[in-house]
Amino acid sequence: MQIDSILPERVSPGQSVVIQGDGLETVEKVFLGDEEVPFDVDGETLVVQVPDVSGEVELTIQGGDGENDTSSITVE
């Protein structure tokens, strides 16, 4: 399970980001900072709605096997 890209890299609260990568169909949880956020899976793409946060935020995907990957986005 791996994050290859997050688009767009700069978003506002309430907007969605699209995460592309490998093995994303195994993702069970997505976190922005410490907050677990809902997501939709479409093959090798995850769509995540950005909550009311700001600044550079760590985005973590977590699989059922405990595996995870982390990247970051900027919320303006």
PDB file of N, CA, C, O and CB in Angstrom:
ATOM      1  N   MET A   1       0.847  -1.168   0.000  1.00  0.00           N
ATOM      2  CA  MET A   1       0.000   0.000   0.000  1.00  0.00           C
ATOM      3  C   MET A   1       0.893   1.232   0.000  1.00  0.00           C
ATOM      4  O   MET A   1       1.781   1.381   0.840  1.00  0.00           O
ATOM      5  CB  MET A   1      -0.964  -0.003   1.217  1.00  0.00           C
ATOM      6  N   GLN A   2       0.634   2.119  -0.971  1.00  0.00           N
ATOM      7  CA  GLN A   2       1.536   3.255  -1.135  1.00  0.00           C
ATOM      8  C   GLN A   2       0.814   4.440  -1.749  1.00  0.00           C
ATOM      9  O   GLN A   2       0.015   4.277  -2.671  1.00  0.00           O
ATOM     10  CB  GLN A   2       2.732   2.868  -1.998  1.00  0.00           C
ATOM     11  N   ILE A   3       1.097   5.649  -1.233  1.00  0.00           N
ATOM     12  CA  ILE A   3       0.608   6.887  -1.831  1.00  0.00           C
ATOM     13  C   ILE A   3       1.601   7.316  -2.900  1.00  0.00           C
ATOM     14  O   ILE A   3       2.787   7.488  -2.620  1.00  0.00           O
ATOM     15  CB  ILE A   3       0.414   8.008  -0.754  1.00  0.00           C
ATOM     16  N   ASP A   4       1.109   7.492  -4.139  1.00  0.00           N
ATOM     17  CA  ASP A   4       1.963   7.999  -5.212  1.00  0.00           C
ATOM     18  C   ASP A   4       1.760   9.493  -5.424  1.00  0.00           C
ATOM     19  O   ASP A   4       2.716  10.226  -5.678  1.00  0.00           O
ATOM     20  CB  ASP A   4       1.687   7.247  -6.511  1.00  0.00           C
ATOM     21  N   SER A   5       0.494   9.949  -5.317  1.00  0.00           N
ATOM     22  CA  SER A   5       0.226  11.373  -5.508  1.00  0.00           C
ATOM     23  C   SER A   5      -1.050  11.775  -4.791  1.00  0.00           C
ATOM     24  O   SER A   5      -1.940  10.956  -4.561  1.00  0.00           O
ATOM     25  CB  SER A   5       0.125  11.711  -7.001  1.00  0.00           C
ATOM     26  N   ILE A   6      -1.121  13.063  -4.440  1.00  0.00           N
ATOM     27  CA  ILE A   6      -2.317  13.660  -3.860  1.00  0.00           C
ATOM     28  C   ILE A   6      -2.590  14.925  -4.647  1.00  0.00           C
ATOM     29  O   ILE A   6      -1.735  15.807  -4.732  1.00  0.00           O
ATOM     30  CB  ILE A   6      -2.147  13.956  -2.319  1.00  0.00           C
ATOM     31  N   LEU A   7      -3.782  15.018  -5.225  1.00  0.00           N
ATOM     32  CA  LEU A   7      -4.139  16.197  -6.017  1.00  0.00           C
ATOM     33  C   LEU A   7      -5.473  16.765  -5.569  1.00  0.00           C
ATOM     34  O   LEU A   7      -6.389  15.986  -5.307  1.00  0.00           O
ATOM     35  CB  LEU A   7      -4.190  15.851  -7.505  1.00  0.00           C
ATOM     36  N   PRO A   8      -5.633  18.060  -5.468  1.00  0.00           N
ATOM     37  CA  PRO A   8      -4.547  19.041  -5.532  1.00  0.00           C
ATOM     38  C   PRO A   8      -3.729  19.011  -4.241  1.00  0.00           C
ATOM     39  O   PRO A   8      -4.161  18.441  -3.240  1.00  0.00           O
ATOM     40  CB  PRO A   8      -5.110  20.463  -5.780  1.00  0.00           C
ATOM     41  N   GLU A   9      -2.557  19.622  -4.270  1.00  0.00           N
ATOM     42  CA  GLU A   9      -1.690  19.646  -3.095  1.00  0.00           C
ATOM     43  C   GLU A   9      -2.103  20.740  -2.122  1.00  0.00           C
ATOM     44  O   GLU A   9      -1.766  20.683  -0.940  1.00  0.00           O
ATOM     45  CB  GLU A   9      -0.238  19.842  -3.512  1.00  0.00           C
ATOM     46  N   ARG A  10      -2.846  21.754  -2.625  1.00  0.00           N
ATOM     47  CA  ARG A  10      -3.364  22.842  -1.782  1.00  0.00           C
ATOM     48  C   ARG A  10      -4.870  22.845  -1.905  1.00  0.00           C
ATOM     49  O   ARG A  10      -5.408  22.900  -3.011  1.00  0.00           O
ATOM     50  CB  ARG A  10      -2.764  24.235  -2.193  1.00  0.00           C
ATOM     51  N   VAL A  11      -5.562  22.787  -0.765  1.00  0.00           N
ATOM     52  CA  VAL A  11      -7.025  22.723  -0.767  1.00  0.00           C
ATOM     53  C   VAL A  11      -7.582  23.622   0.331  1.00  0.00           C
ATOM     54  O   VAL A  11      -6.851  24.132   1.180  1.00  0.00           O
ATOM     55  CB  VAL A  11      -7.515  21.263  -0.573  1.00  0.00           C
ATOM     56  N   SER A  12      -8.896  23.799   0.285  1.00  0.00           N
ATOM     57  CA  SER A  12      -9.624  24.490   1.344  1.00  0.00           C
ATOM     58  C   SER A  12     -10.487  23.475   2.072  1.00  0.00           C
ATOM     59  O   SER A  12     -10.844  22.446   1.500  1.00  0.00           O
ATOM     60  CB  SER A  12     -10.489  25.655   0.773  1.00  0.00           C
ATOM     61  N   PRO A  13     -10.831  23.749   3.332  1.00  0.00           N
ATOM     62  CA  PRO A  13     -11.736  22.838   4.042  1.00  0.00           C
ATOM     63  C   PRO A  13     -13.028  22.640   3.248  1.00  0.00           C
ATOM     64  O   PRO A  13     -13.566  23.587   2.674  1.00  0.00           O
ATOM     65  CB  PRO A  13     -12.054  23.380   5.457  1.00  0.00           C
ATOM     66  N   GLY A  14     -13.517  21.403   3.223  1.00  0.00           N
ATOM     67  CA  GLY A  14     -14.732  21.086   2.481  1.00  0.00           C
ATOM     68  C   GLY A  14     -14.473  20.578   1.081  1.00  0.00           C
ATOM     69  O   GLY A  14     -15.347  19.955   0.479  1.00  0.00           O
ATOM     70  N   GLN A  15     -13.286  20.833   0.548  1.00  0.00           N
ATOM     71  CA  GLN A  15     -12.936  20.318  -0.776  1.00  0.00           C
ATOM     72  C   GLN A  15     -12.476  18.872  -0.652  1.00  0.00           C
ATOM     73  O   GLN A  15     -12.204  18.383   0.445  1.00  0.00           O
ATOM     74  CB  GLN A  15     -11.832  21.187  -1.439  1.00  0.00           C
ATOM     75  N   SER A  16     -12.394  18.202  -1.785  1.00  0.00           N
ATOM     76  CA  SER A  16     -11.920  16.814  -1.814  1.00  0.00           C
ATOM     77  C   SER A  16     -10.521  16.752  -2.409  1.00  0.00           C
ATOM     78  O   SER A  16     -10.147  17.569  -3.251  1.00  0.00           O
ATOM     79  CB  SER A  16     -12.888  15.919  -2.624  1.00  0.00           C
ATOM     80  N   VAL A  17      -9.757  15.769  -1.953  1.00  0.00           N
ATOM     81  CA  VAL A  17      -8.471  15.463  -2.574  1.00  0.00           C
ATOM     82  C   VAL A  17      -8.538  14.045  -3.116  1.00  0.00           C
ATOM     83  O   VAL A  17      -9.228  13.185  -2.569  1.00  0.00           O
ATOM     84  CB  VAL A  17      -7.289  15.625  -1.561  1.00  0.00           C
ATOM     85  N   VAL A  18      -7.813  13.819  -4.196  1.00  0.00           N
ATOM     86  CA  VAL A  18      -7.747  12.507  -4.832  1.00  0.00           C
ATOM     87  C   VAL A  18      -6.359  11.928  -4.577  1.00  0.00           C
ATOM     88  O   VAL A  18      -5.344  12.532  -4.924  1.00  0.00           O
ATOM     89  CB  VAL A  18      -8.051  12.600  -6.370  1.00  0.00           C
ATOM     90  N   ILE A  19      -6.338  10.757  -3.971  1.00  0.00           N
ATOM     91  CA  ILE A  19      -5.087  10.067  -3.663  1.00  0.00           C
ATOM     92  C   ILE A  19      -4.951   8.912  -4.638  1.00  0.00           C
ATOM     93  O   ILE A  19      -5.854   8.085  -4.765  1.00  0.00           O
ATOM     94  CB  ILE A  19      -5.051   9.563  -2.174  1.00  0.00           C
ATOM     95  N   GLN A  20      -3.817   8.859  -5.326  1.00  0.00           N
ATOM     96  CA  GLN A  20      -3.548   7.738  -6.223  1.00  0.00           C
ATOM     97  C   GLN A  20      -2.343   6.972  -5.698  1.00  0.00           C
ATOM     98  O   GLN A  20      -1.432   7.549  -5.104  1.00  0.00           O
ATOM     99  CB  GLN A  20      -3.304   8.227  -7.683  1.00  0.00           C
ATOM    100  N   GLY A  21      -2.355   5.662  -5.926  1.00  0.00           N
ATOM    101  CA  GLY A  21      -1.244   4.853  -5.458  1.00  0.00           C
ATOM    102  C   GLY A  21      -1.480   3.383  -5.714  1.00  0.00           C
ATOM    103  O   GLY A  21      -2.335   3.000  -6.512  1.00  0.00           O
ATOM    104  N   ASP A  22      -0.707   2.569  -5.022  1.00  0.00           N
ATOM    105  CA  ASP A  22      -0.782   1.117  -5.175  1.00  0.00           C
ATOM    106  C   ASP A  22      -1.419   0.494  -3.936  1.00  0.00           C
ATOM    107  O   ASP A  22      -1.136   0.909  -2.812  1.00  0.00           O
ATOM    108  CB  ASP A  22       0.624   0.519  -5.419  1.00  0.00           C
ATOM    109  N   GLY A  23      -2.276  -0.498  -4.142  1.00  0.00           N
ATOM    110  CA  GLY A  23      -2.866  -1.238  -3.042  1.00  0.00           C
ATOM    111  C   GLY A  23      -3.890  -0.460  -2.235  1.00  0.00           C
ATOM    112  O   GLY A  23      -4.183  -0.828  -1.098  1.00  0.00           O
ATOM    113  N   LEU A  24      -4.439   0.608  -2.798  1.00  0.00           N
ATOM    114  CA  LEU A  24      -5.361   1.448  -2.043  1.00  0.00           C
ATOM    115  C   LEU A  24      -6.682   0.755  -1.734  1.00  0.00           C
ATOM    116  O   LEU A  24      -7.417   1.195  -0.851  1.00  0.00           O
ATOM    117  CB  LEU A  24      -5.628   2.716  -2.801  1.00  0.00           C
ATOM    118  N   GLU A  25      -6.992  -0.324  -2.452  1.00  0.00           N
ATOM    119  CA  GLU A  25      -8.232  -1.054  -2.173  1.00  0.00           C
ATOM    120  C   GLU A  25      -8.186  -1.729  -0.802  1.00  0.00           C
ATOM    121  O   GLU A  25      -9.220  -2.169  -0.299  1.00  0.00           O
ATOM    122  CB  GLU A  25      -8.489  -2.102  -3.264  1.00  0.00           C
ATOM    123  N   THR A  26      -7.002  -1.816  -0.191  1.00  0.00           N
ATOM    124  CA  THR A  26      -6.876  -2.431   1.132  1.00  0.00           C
ATOM    125  C   THR A  26      -6.962  -1.407   2.269  1.00  0.00           C
ATOM    126  O   THR A  26      -6.910  -1.783   3.440  1.00  0.00           O
ATOM    127  CB  THR A  26      -5.562  -3.185   1.224  1.00  0.00           C
ATOM    128  N   VAL A  27      -7.092  -0.121   1.937  1.00  0.00           N
ATOM    129  CA  VAL A  27      -7.152   0.926   2.960  1.00  0.00           C
ATOM    130  C   VAL A  27      -8.441   0.792   3.773  1.00  0.00           C
ATOM    131  O   VAL A  27      -9.532   0.660   3.218  1.00  0.00           O
ATOM    132  CB  VAL A  27      -7.066   2.332   2.310  1.00  0.00           C
ATOM    133  N   GLU A  28      -8.292   0.829   5.096  1.00  0.00           N
ATOM    134  CA  GLU A  28      -9.450   0.758   5.988  1.00  0.00           C
ATOM    135  C   GLU A  28      -9.718   2.074   6.704  1.00  0.00           C
ATOM    136  O   GLU A  28     -10.853   2.353   7.089  1.00  0.00           O
ATOM    137  CB  GLU A  28      -9.249  -0.338   7.008  1.00  0.00           C
ATOM    138  N   LYS A  29      -8.665   2.895   6.886  1.00  0.00           N
ATOM    139  CA  LYS A  29      -8.835   4.178   7.569  1.00  0.00           C
ATOM    140  C   LYS A  29      -7.950   5.221   6.913  1.00  0.00           C
ATOM    141  O   LYS A  29      -6.869   4.921   6.407  1.00  0.00           O
ATOM    142  CB  LYS A  29      -8.504   4.055   9.076  1.00  0.00           C
ATOM    143  N   VAL A  30      -8.446   6.475   6.935  1.00  0.00           N
ATOM    144  CA  VAL A  30      -7.669   7.613   6.458  1.00  0.00           C
ATOM    145  C   VAL A  30      -7.707   8.676   7.552  1.00  0.00           C
ATOM    146  O   VAL A  30      -8.766   8.972   8.104  1.00  0.00           O
ATOM    147  CB  VAL A  30      -8.229   8.169   5.090  1.00  0.00           C
ATOM    148  N   PHE A  31      -6.544   9.245   7.859  1.00  0.00           N
ATOM    149  CA  PHE A  31      -6.443  10.292   8.873  1.00  0.00           C
ATOM    150  C   PHE A  31      -5.854  11.548   8.251  1.00  0.00           C
ATOM    151  O   PHE A  31      -4.926  11.483   7.446  1.00  0.00           O
ATOM    152  CB  PHE A  31      -5.583   9.824  10.070  1.00  0.00           C
ATOM    153  N   LEU A  32      -6.408  12.692   8.638  1.00  0.00           N
ATOM    154  CA  LEU A  32      -5.795  13.987   8.362  1.00  0.00           C
ATOM    155  C   LEU A  32      -5.414  14.544   9.718  1.00  0.00           C
ATOM    156  O   LEU A  32      -6.277  14.909  10.516  1.00  0.00           O
ATOM    157  CB  LEU A  32      -6.766  14.966   7.560  1.00  0.00           C
ATOM    158  N   GLY A  33      -4.115  14.608   9.975  1.00  0.00           N
ATOM    159  CA  GLY A  33      -3.665  14.894  11.328  1.00  0.00           C
ATOM    160  C   GLY A  33      -4.109  13.741  12.215  1.00  0.00           C
ATOM    161  O   GLY A  33      -3.861  12.578  11.896  1.00  0.00           O
ATOM    162  N   ASP A  34      -4.772  14.060  13.337  1.00  0.00           N
ATOM    163  CA  ASP A  34      -5.258  13.031  14.263  1.00  0.00           C
ATOM    164  C   ASP A  34      -6.704  12.645  13.995  1.00  0.00           C
ATOM    165  O   ASP A  34      -7.239  11.755  14.658  1.00  0.00           O
ATOM    166  CB  ASP A  34      -5.122  13.511  15.692  1.00  0.00           C
ATOM    167  N   GLU A  35      -7.346  13.305  13.027  1.00  0.00           N
ATOM    168  CA  GLU A  35      -8.773  13.093  12.779  1.00  0.00           C
ATOM    169  C   GLU A  35      -9.004  12.046  11.693  1.00  0.00           C
ATOM    170  O   GLU A  35      -8.501  12.175  10.577  1.00  0.00           O
ATOM    171  CB  GLU A  35      -9.441  14.408  12.382  1.00  0.00           C
ATOM    172  N   GLU A  36      -9.770  11.007  12.030  1.00  0.00           N
ATOM    173  CA  GLU A  36     -10.154  10.019  11.021  1.00  0.00           C
ATOM    174  C   GLU A  36     -11.210  10.639  10.123  1.00  0.00           C
ATOM    175  O   GLU A  36     -12.173  11.233  10.610  1.00  0.00           O
ATOM    176  CB  GLU A  36     -10.682   8.701  11.680  1.00  0.00           C
ATOM    177  N   VAL A  37     -11.035  10.505   8.806  1.00  0.00           N
ATOM    178  CA  VAL A  37     -11.955  11.127   7.856  1.00  0.00           C
ATOM    179  C   VAL A  37     -12.555  10.059   6.937  1.00  0.00           C
ATOM    180  O   VAL A  37     -11.920   9.044   6.652  1.00  0.00           O
ATOM    181  CB  VAL A  37     -11.229  12.218   7.024  1.00  0.00           C
ATOM    182  N   PRO A  38     -13.808  10.306   6.471  1.00  0.00           N
ATOM    183  CA  PRO A  38     -14.428   9.358   5.542  1.00  0.00           C
ATOM    184  C   PRO A  38     -13.745   9.418   4.174  1.00  0.00           C
ATOM    185  O   PRO A  38     -13.161  10.434   3.799  1.00  0.00           O
ATOM    186  CB  PRO A  38     -15.938   9.651   5.397  1.00  0.00           C
ATOM    187  N   PHE A  39     -13.830   8.310   3.440  1.00  0.00           N
ATOM    188  CA  PHE A  39     -13.218   8.258   2.111  1.00  0.00           C
ATOM    189  C   PHE A  39     -14.000   7.299   1.233  1.00  0.00           C
ATOM    190  O   PHE A  39     -14.726   6.435   1.724  1.00  0.00           O
ATOM    191  CB  PHE A  39     -11.732   7.828   2.195  1.00  0.00           C
ATOM    192  N   ASP A  40     -13.840   7.465  -0.074  1.00  0.00           N
ATOM    193  CA  ASP A  40     -14.394   6.548  -1.065  1.00  0.00           C
ATOM    194  C   ASP A  40     -13.239   5.929  -1.825  1.00  0.00           C
ATOM    195  O   ASP A  40     -12.236   6.593  -2.089  1.00  0.00           O
ATOM    196  CB  ASP A  40     -15.381   7.274  -2.034  1.00  0.00           C
ATOM    197  N   VAL A  41     -13.376   4.649  -2.181  1.00  0.00           N
ATOM    198  CA  VAL A  41     -12.347   3.938  -2.939  1.00  0.00           C
ATOM    199  C   VAL A  41     -12.884   3.632  -4.328  1.00  0.00           C
ATOM    200  O   VAL A  41     -14.006   3.150  -4.478  1.00  0.00           O
ATOM    201  CB  VAL A  41     -11.913   2.630  -2.214  1.00  0.00           C
ATOM    202  N   ASP A  42     -12.071   3.918  -5.347  1.00  0.00           N
ATOM    203  CA  ASP A  42     -12.418   3.573  -6.723  1.00  0.00           C
ATOM    204  C   ASP A  42     -11.169   2.977  -7.362  1.00  0.00           C
ATOM    205  O   ASP A  42     -10.389   3.692  -7.992  1.00  0.00           O
ATOM    206  CB  ASP A  42     -12.942   4.831  -7.531  1.00  0.00           C
ATOM    207  N   GLY A  43     -10.979   1.677  -7.203  1.00  0.00           N
ATOM    208  CA  GLY A  43      -9.792   1.018  -7.755  1.00  0.00           C
ATOM    209  C   GLY A  43      -8.533   1.508  -7.075  1.00  0.00           C
ATOM    210  O   GLY A  43      -8.354   1.320  -5.872  1.00  0.00           O
ATOM    211  N   GLU A  44      -7.668   2.132  -7.836  1.00  0.00           N
ATOM    212  CA  GLU A  44      -6.400   2.641  -7.306  1.00  0.00           C
ATOM    213  C   GLU A  44      -6.498   4.115  -6.924  1.00  0.00           C
ATOM    214  O   GLU A  44      -5.487   4.816  -6.920  1.00  0.00           O
ATOM    215  CB  GLU A  44      -5.284   2.445  -8.330  1.00  0.00           C
ATOM    216  N   THR A  45      -7.700   4.595  -6.605  1.00  0.00           N
ATOM    217  CA  THR A  45      -7.912   5.990  -6.247  1.00  0.00           C
ATOM    218  C   THR A  45      -8.756   6.080  -4.982  1.00  0.00           C
ATOM    219  O   THR A  45      -9.751   5.370  -4.840  1.00  0.00           O
ATOM    220  CB  THR A  45      -8.586   6.754  -7.402  1.00  0.00           C
ATOM    221  N   LEU A  46      -8.352   6.960  -4.061  1.00  0.00           N
ATOM    222  CA  LEU A  46      -9.151   7.287  -2.887  1.00  0.00           C
ATOM    223  C   LEU A  46      -9.576   8.743  -3.001  1.00  0.00           C
ATOM    224  O   LEU A  46      -8.793   9.588  -3.435  1.00  0.00           O
ATOM    225  CB  LEU A  46      -8.357   7.030  -1.562  1.00  0.00           C
ATOM    226  N   VAL A  47     -10.809   9.040  -2.614  1.00  0.00           N
ATOM    227  CA  VAL A  47     -11.286  10.423  -2.571  1.00  0.00           C
ATOM    228  C   VAL A  47     -11.613  10.739  -1.118  1.00  0.00           C
ATOM    229  O   VAL A  47     -12.394  10.039  -0.475  1.00  0.00           O
ATOM    230  CB  VAL A  47     -12.542  10.641  -3.506  1.00  0.00           C
ATOM    231  N   VAL A  48     -11.000  11.808  -0.613  1.00  0.00           N
ATOM    232  CA  VAL A  48     -11.131  12.197   0.793  1.00  0.00           C
ATOM    233  C   VAL A  48     -11.631  13.630   0.867  1.00  0.00           C
ATOM    234  O   VAL A  48     -11.095  14.507   0.190  1.00  0.00           O
ATOM    235  CB  VAL A  48      -9.779  12.046   1.548  1.00  0.00           C
ATOM    236  N   GLN A  49     -12.659  13.880   1.689  1.00  0.00           N
ATOM    237  CA  GLN A  49     -13.122  15.244   1.910  1.00  0.00           C
ATOM    238  C   GLN A  49     -12.329  15.839   3.068  1.00  0.00           C
ATOM    239  O   GLN A  49     -12.165  15.208   4.113  1.00  0.00           O
ATOM    240  CB  GLN A  49     -14.657  15.284   2.201  1.00  0.00           C
ATOM    241  N   VAL A  50     -11.837  17.064   2.869  1.00  0.00           N
ATOM    242  CA  VAL A  50     -10.978  17.718   3.854  1.00  0.00           C
ATOM    243  C   VAL A  50     -11.839  18.378   4.932  1.00  0.00           C
ATOM    244  O   VAL A  50     -12.719  19.180   4.618  1.00  0.00           O
ATOM    245  CB  VAL A  50     -10.057  18.767   3.172  1.00  0.00           C
ATOM    246  N   PRO A  51     -11.588  18.045   6.202  1.00  0.00           N
ATOM    247  CA  PRO A  51     -12.344  18.667   7.293  1.00  0.00           C
ATOM    248  C   PRO A  51     -11.854  20.092   7.558  1.00  0.00           C
ATOM    249  O   PRO A  51     -11.010  20.610   6.826  1.00  0.00           O
ATOM    250  CB  PRO A  51     -12.229  17.823   8.576  1.00  0.00           C
ATOM    251  N   ASP A  52     -12.381  20.710   8.591  1.00  0.00           N
ATOM    252  CA  ASP A  52     -12.043  22.087   8.941  1.00  0.00           C
ATOM    253  C   ASP A  52     -10.720  22.122   9.700  1.00  0.00           C
ATOM    254  O   ASP A  52     -10.691  22.202  10.928  1.00  0.00           O
ATOM    255  CB  ASP A  52     -13.167  22.730   9.783  1.00  0.00           C
ATOM    256  N   VAL A  53      -9.625  22.059   8.940  1.00  0.00           N
ATOM    257  CA  VAL A  53      -8.267  22.136   9.478  1.00  0.00           C
ATOM    258  C   VAL A  53      -7.508  23.172   8.658  1.00  0.00           C
ATOM    259  O   VAL A  53      -8.007  23.636   7.634  1.00  0.00           O
ATOM    260  CB  VAL A  53      -7.545  20.733   9.440  1.00  0.00           C
ATOM    261  N   SER A  54      -6.315  23.535   9.096  1.00  0.00           N
ATOM    262  CA  SER A  54      -5.526  24.485   8.307  1.00  0.00           C
ATOM    263  C   SER A  54      -4.048  24.208   8.482  1.00  0.00           C
ATOM    264  O   SER A  54      -3.623  23.577   9.449  1.00  0.00           O
ATOM    265  CB  SER A  54      -5.846  25.934   8.709  1.00  0.00           C
ATOM    266  N   GLY A  55      -3.271  24.695   7.523  1.00  0.00           N
ATOM    267  CA  GLY A  55      -1.825  24.520   7.550  1.00  0.00           C
ATOM    268  C   GLY A  55      -1.404  23.255   6.838  1.00  0.00           C
ATOM    269  O   GLY A  55      -2.187  22.647   6.108  1.00  0.00           O
ATOM    270  N   GLU A  56      -0.162  22.863   7.055  1.00  0.00           N
ATOM    271  CA  GLU A  56       0.330  21.614   6.484  1.00  0.00           C
ATOM    272  C   GLU A  56      -0.149  20.469   7.368  1.00  0.00           C
ATOM    273  O   GLU A  56       0.142  20.427   8.563  1.00  0.00           O
ATOM    274  CB  GLU A  56       1.895  21.616   6.359  1.00  0.00           C
ATOM    275  N   VAL A  57      -0.885  19.547   6.767  1.00  0.00           N
ATOM    276  CA  VAL A  57      -1.525  18.469   7.523  1.00  0.00           C
ATOM    277  C   VAL A  57      -1.011  17.126   7.023  1.00  0.00           C
ATOM    278  O   VAL A  57      -0.935  16.887   5.818  1.00  0.00           O
ATOM    279  CB  VAL A  57      -3.072  18.543   7.398  1.00  0.00           C
ATOM    280  N   GLU A  58      -0.661  16.261   7.954  1.00  0.00           N
ATOM    281  CA  GLU A  58      -0.210  14.915   7.602  1.00  0.00           C
ATOM    282  C   GLU A  58      -1.411  14.056   7.222  1.00  0.00           C
ATOM    283  O   GLU A  58      -2.395  13.990   7.959  1.00  0.00           O
ATOM    284  CB  GLU A  58       0.573  14.268   8.776  1.00  0.00           C
ATOM    285  N   LEU A  59      -1.325  13.404   6.076  1.00  0.00           N
ATOM    286  CA  LEU A  59      -2.372  12.499   5.609  1.00  0.00           C
ATOM    287  C   LEU A  59      -1.826  11.081   5.703  1.00  0.00           C
ATOM    288  O   LEU A  59      -0.787  10.767   5.122  1.00  0.00           O
ATOM    289  CB  LEU A  59      -2.826  12.842   4.140  1.00  0.00           C
ATOM    290  N   THR A  60      -2.532  10.227   6.438  1.00  0.00           N
ATOM    291  CA  THR A  60      -2.093   8.852   6.655  1.00  0.00           C
ATOM    292  C   THR A  60      -3.174   7.888   6.187  1.00  0.00           C
ATOM    293  O   THR A  60      -4.345   8.038   6.536  1.00  0.00           O
ATOM    294  CB  THR A  60      -1.756   8.610   8.143  1.00  0.00           C
ATOM    295  N   ILE A  61      -2.772   6.896   5.393  1.00  0.00           N
ATOM    296  CA  ILE A  61      -3.684   5.808   5.027  1.00  0.00           C
ATOM    297  C   ILE A  61      -3.249   4.576   5.809  1.00  0.00           C
ATOM    298  O   ILE A  61      -2.058   4.329   5.999  1.00  0.00           O
ATOM    299  CB  ILE A  61      -3.677   5.532   3.466  1.00  0.00           C
ATOM    300  N   GLN A  62      -4.243   3.805   6.262  1.00  0.00           N
ATOM    301  CA  GLN A  62      -3.949   2.650   7.111  1.00  0.00           C
ATOM    302  C   GLN A  62      -4.709   1.430   6.604  1.00  0.00           C
ATOM    303  O   GLN A  62      -5.916   1.492   6.368  1.00  0.00           O
ATOM    304  CB  GLN A  62      -4.317   2.942   8.588  1.00  0.00           C
ATOM    305  N   GLY A  63      -3.999   0.331   6.442  1.00  0.00           N
ATOM    306  CA  GLY A  63      -4.611  -0.918   5.997  1.00  0.00           C
ATOM    307  C   GLY A  63      -4.966  -1.810   7.168  1.00  0.00           C
ATOM    308  O   GLY A  63      -4.561  -1.556   8.303  1.00  0.00           O
ATOM    309  N   GLY A  64      -5.723  -2.852   6.888  1.00  0.00           N
ATOM    310  CA  GLY A  64      -6.153  -3.777   7.924  1.00  0.00           C
ATOM    311  C   GLY A  64      -5.016  -4.556   8.548  1.00  0.00           C
ATOM    312  O   GLY A  64      -5.138  -5.053   9.668  1.00  0.00           O
ATOM    313  N   ASP A  65      -3.906  -4.666   7.830  1.00  0.00           N
ATOM    314  CA  ASP A  65      -2.757  -5.421   8.336  1.00  0.00           C
ATOM    315  C   ASP A  65      -1.820  -4.559   9.177  1.00  0.00           C
ATOM    316  O   ASP A  65      -0.734  -4.999   9.554  1.00  0.00           O
ATOM    317  CB  ASP A  65      -1.987  -6.030   7.178  1.00  0.00           C
ATOM    318  N   GLY A  66      -2.246  -3.317   9.472  1.00  0.00           N
ATOM    319  CA  GLY A  66      -1.413  -2.412  10.258  1.00  0.00           C
ATOM    320  C   GLY A  66      -0.437  -1.611   9.427  1.00  0.00           C
ATOM    321  O   GLY A  66       0.225  -0.711   9.944  1.00  0.00           O
ATOM    322  N   GLU A  67      -0.337  -1.925   8.145  1.00  0.00           N
ATOM    323  CA  GLU A  67       0.547  -1.191   7.247  1.00  0.00           C
ATOM    324  C   GLU A  67      -0.028   0.202   7.028  1.00  0.00           C
ATOM    325  O   GLU A  67      -1.246   0.373   6.984  1.00  0.00           O
ATOM    326  CB  GLU A  67       0.725  -1.940   5.891  1.00  0.00           C
ATOM    327  N   ASN A  68       0.856   1.212   6.889  1.00  0.00           N
ATOM    328  CA  ASN A  68       0.371   2.539   6.562  1.00  0.00           C
ATOM    329  C   ASN A  68       1.382   3.293   5.719  1.00  0.00           C
ATOM    330  O   ASN A  68       2.537   2.888   5.588  1.00  0.00           O
ATOM    331  CB  ASN A  68       0.057   3.317   7.827  1.00  0.00           C
ATOM    332  N   ASP A  69       0.917   4.410   5.143  1.00  0.00           N
ATOM    333  CA  ASP A  69       1.783   5.299   4.385  1.00  0.00           C
ATOM    334  C   ASP A  69       1.318   6.715   4.688  1.00  0.00           C
ATOM    335  O   ASP A  69       0.137   6.946   4.949  1.00  0.00           O
ATOM    336  CB  ASP A  69       1.745   4.987   2.834  1.00  0.00           C
ATOM    337  N   THR A  70       2.249   7.658   4.654  1.00  0.00           N
ATOM    338  CA  THR A  70       1.950   9.027   5.045  1.00  0.00           C
ATOM    339  C   THR A  70       2.491  10.006   4.021  1.00  0.00           C
ATOM    340  O   THR A  70       3.558   9.804   3.441  1.00  0.00           O
ATOM    341  CB  THR A  70       2.529   9.330   6.423  1.00  0.00           C
ATOM    342  N   SER A  71       1.726  11.077   3.809  1.00  0.00           N
ATOM    343  CA  SER A  71       2.160  12.188   2.984  1.00  0.00           C
ATOM    344  C   SER A  71       1.583  13.435   3.637  1.00  0.00           C
ATOM    345  O   SER A  71       1.086  13.360   4.761  1.00  0.00           O
ATOM    346  CB  SER A  71       1.696  12.033   1.473  1.00  0.00           C
ATOM    347  N   SER A  72       1.636  14.575   2.965  1.00  0.00           N
ATOM    348  CA  SER A  72       1.057  15.774   3.558  1.00  0.00           C
ATOM    349  C   SER A  72       0.398  16.628   2.486  1.00  0.00           C
ATOM    350  O   SER A  72       0.735  16.555   1.304  1.00  0.00           O
ATOM    351  CB  SER A  72       2.128  16.583   4.303  1.00  0.00           C
ATOM    352  N   ILE A  73      -0.561  17.446   2.942  1.00  0.00           N
ATOM    353  CA  ILE A  73      -1.221  18.406   2.072  1.00  0.00           C
ATOM    354  C   ILE A  73      -1.250  19.742   2.789  1.00  0.00           C
ATOM    355  O   ILE A  73      -1.079  19.803   4.006  1.00  0.00           O
ATOM    356  CB  ILE A  73      -2.658  17.938   1.689  1.00  0.00           C
ATOM    357  N   THR A  74      -1.466  20.812   2.040  1.00  0.00           N
ATOM    358  CA  THR A  74      -1.598  22.131   2.627  1.00  0.00           C
ATOM    359  C   THR A  74      -3.044  22.569   2.526  1.00  0.00           C
ATOM    360  O   THR A  74      -3.614  22.611   1.436  1.00  0.00           O
ATOM    361  CB  THR A  74      -0.663  23.146   1.937  1.00  0.00           C
ATOM    362  N   VAL A  75      -3.643  22.900   3.678  1.00  0.00           N
ATOM    363  CA  VAL A  75      -5.033  23.347   3.739  1.00  0.00           C
ATOM    364  C   VAL A  75      -5.012  24.843   4.035  1.00  0.00           C
ATOM    365  O   VAL A  75      -4.439  25.290   5.029  1.00  0.00           O
ATOM    366  CB  VAL A  75      -5.859  22.551   4.831  1.00  0.00           C
ATOM    367  N   GLU A  76      -5.650  25.604   3.147  1.00  0.00           N
ATOM    368  CA  GLU A  76      -5.633  27.065   3.275  1.00  0.00           C
ATOM    369  C   GLU A  76      -6.959  27.596   3.757  1.00  0.00           C
ATOM    370  O   GLU A  76      -7.117  28.806   3.920  1.00  0.00           O
ATOM    371  CB  GLU A  76      -5.278  27.711   1.953  1.00  0.00           C
TER     372      GLU A  76
END
